[in-house]
Amino acid sequence: MPSRLWITINARLRPLDRGERYEDPLEEALDAKAPGSHIGGGGTLLSAEGEPTVSDVDLDVAGDAQAVLALTIATLEAAGIPKGSTIRLDDDAPVTFGVTEGLAVYLNGTDLPAEVYEGNDINDLIAALLDALGAEGEMQSYWEGPQETALYLYGPSAARMGDLIAGILAGAPLAQRCRVVPLPTTLPPRD
């Protein structure tokens, strides 16, 4: 009977971003080094407000299951998977892994003066944040909620990213009344 790997990605990702960032490189690695193994499915867990919280991916494993597990961890860590992600082979206990920490910037989408929204481009703010981060972080995804837009930044240190972007956020009109929230390095409980 074939084995199965169950992966929970401790990142806030839109499904498209999950596919591009993690599933596509993983599928390439599997095709090259573990023929017959493939992604069987995936999904995104959403909060009551519709914000992504974690993502799941499952793999059908052909051949040496331990080798596929090691390849999967190495590939996902090379792609920047956050700390607190887990992988489980069949009914074994989950193994925690990951290399990055997350920081969410929640931009106020309803309470600023209309001219702030009309006269500023969020893409300019994102570019300034990414310039400030340099090699210390990147944006893996975003969420547009009913009252806020969240930018999900990941890098080696959430604290360092917060320090690097503080000046940008303090001076950017669209960042008025924003919230900066370190993301958990452990998986949230599931019901």
Buried (B, 14 or more C-beta within 10 A) or exposed (E): EEBBBBBBBBBBBBBEBBBBBBBEBBBEBBEEBBEEBBBBEBEBBEEEEEBBBBBBBBBBBBBEBEEBBEBBBEBBBEBBBBBBBBBBBEEEEBEBBBBBBBBBBBBBBEEBEEEBBEEBEBEEBBEBBBEBBEEBBBBBBBBEBEEBBBBBBBBBBBEBBBEBBEEBBEEBEBBBEBEBBBBBBEBEEEE
